[in-house]
Amino acid sequence: MELREQIRSYIIENFLFGDTTPLTGDELSLLDNGIIDSVGVLELVAYLESDHALTIEDDELVPENLDSVDNLVKFVARKHSVV
């Protein structure tokens, strides 16, 4: 499964409980649309760190990295290219 599919699947299963309706596009803001909250961000970070072998620093916990599927895919790809 490709990275985008893995991240979408995680969000759908863990935050939307299998309902794909609220996730209308990969550019959709997860925070602004109530899909995740601050606790959800922490869960998402834990998932990325464990399943994608990343270390995410505090200064990287910004919407530009974590607020949409598009941002998450770019962020993870960028982190892997640095490692």
Secondary structure, 3 states (H helix, E strand, C coil): CCHHHHHHHHHHHHHCCCCCCCCCCCCCCCCCCCCCCHHHHHHHHHHHHHHCCCCCCHHHCCHHHHCCHHHHHHHHHHHHHHC
